[in-house]
């Protein structure tokens, strides 16, 4: 990865992941506290869901922009936008502006995530992709050590707003410097694809090998309206599950209808029925990321609002999650590199199933709060094992000139999975509360629901296996 042909790209991607990881790991643990202080705990699905809804749009824009002009421009724009969103969130007088800030942040995050993955697919041969993806996870190690605990200290000593303002200042100058670096260096994807002797580049014409899509491919790109409707459906669905009455039910039904109509247009045919190959790989990304996202949203919310656990403790759980994700990701790319990728996906999904069972147990009377907190790092181990493997499998099933579109589909279904799984969990929680259950009992049922996507992923992983 650090040989002359790849050194500049490797260092650039590492910087991007470091900045992204620091901001993400410091902000997320503060959201339950912010929602509570803004009298918006019931609207927490909207705060979390707006980020995901916008990531749907950002992923589509970033993926197709990267195919058309390379990954450099969407990556640079996403980094600049991420600084502005921190300022919007920090100045929030209500939970609705906080949700708007998270929406803009999701748009930026979607563009950055797809751009980085696409650039790796374009610039590196397949033998280096697992290691490079593992390095992207490892770039979060330092932010994970200091980001969440520091955010917890700041929240306890001052305010959650200070966390957002501080991150904006910390990220501004490096983000601008990154834009300058990216403007001065050529796109690595164009020549990098030529080095991949293990892909189908030798079977395509010169334009396809260079990463340039054909006229038919460009014409087949979904319109922007599709992505907008998908984001709107995700946002409506999250608002719909924030309460249990007729009005919210109407919003939830409208959101589900929009997702059902427009989502298939952005995904490979056969994704939802788990067709072999790329469709199953895309489906696995949605199932597993949806479960992980919901665990990292519901567990801190339950600990802070029901168990009255300090933000510092929650921050420590996020730190452990990030470290163990990076360690598991390193293991799959180095120590377990000879194990079939789909088998590692199965193992990771089973570990995640164990983690959600632990979270449910942590909601029982008399069980220490630390039991539920431990579900977060355990779930991260499973994701660290399987997430890079799912990405490798998806790239293996994609021609070089379609890797941007593939990573866009992966990002889209990742966000769809987060929207659907989180909404389903909150629907169970609110229905339980409406039926008279205790809050902890409602959380326990919501965590139990997460066994469905994790066990499904474990069973379906074999359908994503590659030819080699």
Secondary structure as UniProt FT lines:
FT   TURN            4..6
FT   HELIX           7..28
FT   TURN            29..30
FT   HELIX           31..37
FT   TURN            38..39
FT   HELIX           41..43
FT   HELIX           44..69
FT   HELIX           72..90
FT   HELIX           95..123
FT   HELIX           126..138
FT   TURN            139..140
FT   HELIX           141..157
FT   HELIX           160..184
FT   HELIX           188..192
FT   HELIX           193..195
FT   TURN            197..198
FT   HELIX           200..203
FT   HELIX           206..209
FT   TURN            210..211
FT   HELIX           215..220
FT   HELIX           224..240
FT   TURN            241..242
FT   HELIX           246..262
FT   HELIX           263..266
FT   TURN            269..274
FT   TURN            276..277
FT   HELIX           278..305
FT   HELIX           311..333
FT   TURN            334..338
FT   HELIX           341..361
FT   TURN            362..363
FT   TURN            365..366
FT   HELIX           369..396
FT   HELIX           400..402
FT   HELIX           403..434
FT   TURN            435..436
FT   HELIX           439..449
FT   HELIX           451..460
FT   HELIX           461..464
//
